[in-house]
Amino acid sequence: MWKILKFVPSHKLSRVKLGVDAIRDTYYLLKPRAEAYIEAINIYRKGHHDYIDALHYTSALAENILFLTIDYEFIEFLKEHDYKVEGVTITPKELKGLLNRRAKALDFLA
């Protein structure tokens, strides 16, 4: 929402509503495990000073779900510190490719 406050003009706020509604209709609430909080602290103390990114990553890791990020520096940080990246983090470009492959597979099955 901070980015929206800075960059989205008033006449386009209906798109924000559309996005928030889509998130609420299709996402589920994730309650991070205690271990995710602790490991996020470890990541922070190793030098990545965005605790929320670290918590999102460790929660995805703990729940075996994908963590969508555009923070390529964070991905490199994770790799440099021997954290699992493959199968945990995904970038928008990778997500687009994944969705395209799934769509083609569904077309094939139809």
C-alpha positions in Angstrom: 0.0 0.0 0.0 3.0 2.4 0.5 3.8 2.1 -3.2 0.1 2.7 -4.1 0.1 5.9 -2.0 3.2 7.1 -3.8 2.5 6.0 -7.4 -1.1 5.3 -8.1 -3.2 8.3 -9.2 -6.6 8.9 -7.6 -8.4 8.1 -10.9 -6.9 4.6 -10.9 -7.9 3.5 -7.3 -10.7 1.3 -8.7 -7.8 -1.0 -9.9 -6.6 -1.1 -6.3 -10.0 -2.3 -5.1 -10.0 -4.9 -7.9 -6.6 -6.2 -6.7 -7.5 -6.2 -3.0 -10.7 -8.1 -3.7 -8.9 -10.6 -5.8 -6.4 -11.2 -3.0 -9.1 -11.7 -0.4 -11.0 -14.0 -2.7 -8.1 -16.2 -3.7 -5.5 -16.2 -1.0 -5.6 -17.7 2.4 -4.2 -16.5 5.7 -0.8 -17.9 6.6 0.1 -18.0 10.2 3.9 -18.4 10.3 5.3 -21.0 12.6 7.5 -19.9 15.5 10.5 -21.4 13.7 9.9 -19.1 10.8 10.2 -16.0 13.0 13.4 -17.3 14.6 15.0 -18.1 11.2 14.0 -14.7 9.9 15.9 -13.2 12.8 18.9 -15.2 11.8 18.7 -14.0 8.2 18.4 -10.4 9.5 21.4 -10.8 11.7 23.4 -12.3 8.9 23.0 -9.1 7.0 19.7 -8.9 5.2 18.0 -6.0 7.0 14.4 -6.5 5.7 12.9 -8.6 8.3 9.5 -8.8 6.6 11.1 -10.3 3.4 13.0 -12.7 5.6 9.8 -13.7 7.4 8.0 -14.2 4.1 10.8 -16.4 2.8 11.1 -18.5 6.0 7.3 -18.9 6.1 7.2 -20.1 2.5 10.1 -22.5 3.3 8.3 -23.9 6.4 5.0 -24.3 4.6 6.5 -25.6 1.3 4.9 -22.8 -0.8 6.5 -20.4 -3.2 7.7 -17.0 -2.2 7.2 -14.5 -5.0 9.8 -11.7 -4.9 11.4 -9.1 -7.2 14.3 -8.7 -4.8 17.1 -10.3 -6.7 19.6 -9.1 -4.1 17.7 -11.1 -1.5 17.8 -14.2 -3.6 21.6 -13.8 -4.1 21.9 -13.2 -0.3 20.1 -16.4 0.4 22.3 -18.3 -2.1 25.4 -16.9 -0.6 24.3 -18.0 2.9 23.4 -21.5 1.7 19.6 -21.1 2.0 17.4 -23.1 -0.3 16.2 -21.0 -3.2 15.2 -23.5 -5.9 11.6 -24.5 -5.3 11.1 -21.8 -2.7 11.6 -18.4 -4.4 10.0 -17.4 -7.7 10.3 -14.2 -9.6 7.5 -12.6 -11.7 9.3 -13.8 -14.9 9.6 -17.3 -13.6 5.9 -17.2 -12.5 4.8 -16.1 -15.9 6.7 -19.1 -17.4 5.2 -21.5 -14.9 1.7 -20.2 -15.6 2.3 -20.5 -19.4 3.5 -24.1 -19.0 0.5 -25.0 -16.9 -1.9 -23.3 -19.4 -0.4 -25.3 -22.2 -0.6 -28.5 -20.2 -4.3 -27.8 -19.5 -4.9 -27.1 -23.2 -3.3 -30.4 -24.1 -5.5 -32.3 -21.6 -8.7 -30.6 -22.9 
